[in-house]
Amino acid sequence: MQIAGKKLSLRHIKGPLGVRGRNSDNRLIEEKLSWRPSRPLEEGLEKTYAWVAQQVEAAKASELVGARP
């Protein structure tokens, strides 16, 4: 929400929690491949969000152009 500049209200809804093994632990990849992320997570998320937003806007513009007679 912070990266998108949006305010949303959060409300917990009881239900399944899903697979808890989806969290990344980069210790093994660093140990085996000598690799670690070069950027902080928030910076990567900001860049990814900007790219996705750009793709959405391009798709909307394309739809508008295609809808004209």
C-alpha positions as CSV (number, residue, x, y, z in Angstrom):
1,M,0.0,0.0,0.0
2,Q,2.8,2.3,0.8
3,I,4.6,1.8,-2.5
4,A,1.3,2.2,-4.4
5,G,0.5,5.3,-2.5
6,K,-2.9,3.9,-1.5
7,K,-4.8,3.7,1.7
8,L,-6.8,0.5,2.3
9,S,-8.5,-0.8,5.4
10,L,-7.3,-4.3,6.4
11,R,-9.7,-6.8,7.9
12,H,-8.7,-10.3,8.9
13,I,-11.1,-13.0,7.6
14,K,-10.8,-16.4,9.2
15,G,-9.9,-19.1,6.9
16,P,-7.0,-21.3,5.6
17,L,-3.6,-19.8,6.1
18,G,-2.1,-21.5,3.0
19,V,1.4,-22.9,2.6
20,R,3.8,-21.4,5.1
21,G,6.8,-22.5,3.1
22,R,6.5,-19.7,0.6
23,N,8.9,-17.4,2.5
24,S,12.3,-17.1,1.0
25,D,15.4,-17.9,3.1
26,N,18.4,-16.8,1.1
27,R,21.0,-18.3,3.4
28,L,21.2,-21.5,1.4
29,I,21.5,-19.8,-2.0
30,E,24.2,-17.5,-0.5
31,E,26.1,-20.4,0.9
32,K,25.9,-22.6,-2.2
33,L,26.2,-20.0,-5.0
34,S,27.8,-17.1,-3.1
35,W,24.9,-14.9,-4.2
36,R,22.9,-12.4,-2.2
37,P,20.4,-9.8,-3.3
38,S,22.1,-6.6,-4.5
39,R,19.2,-4.4,-3.5
40,P,16.9,-4.1,-0.5
41,L,13.5,-5.8,-0.8
42,E,11.6,-2.5,-0.7
43,E,13.7,-1.0,-3.6
44,G,13.0,-4.1,-5.7
45,L,9.3,-3.9,-4.9
46,E,9.2,-0.2,-5.9
47,K,10.8,-1.0,-9.2
48,T,8.5,-3.9,-9.9
49,Y,5.4,-2.0,-8.9
50,A,6.4,0.9,-11.3
51,W,6.9,-1.6,-14.1
52,V,3.6,-3.3,-13.5
53,A,1.7,0.0,-13.3
54,Q,3.3,1.1,-16.6
55,Q,2.2,-2.2,-18.3
56,V,-1.4,-1.7,-17.0
57,E,-1.5,1.9,-18.3
58,A,-0.1,0.8,-21.7
59,A,-2.7,-2.0,-21.9
60,K,-5.5,0.5,-21.1
61,A,-4.2,3.0,-23.8
62,S,-4.0,0.1,-26.3
63,E,-7.6,-0.8,-25.6
64,L,-8.7,2.8,-26.0
65,V,-7.0,3.1,-29.4
66,G,-8.4,-0.2,-30.5
67,A,-12.0,0.8,-29.5
68,R,-12.0,3.9,-31.7
69,P,-13.9,3.7,-35.1
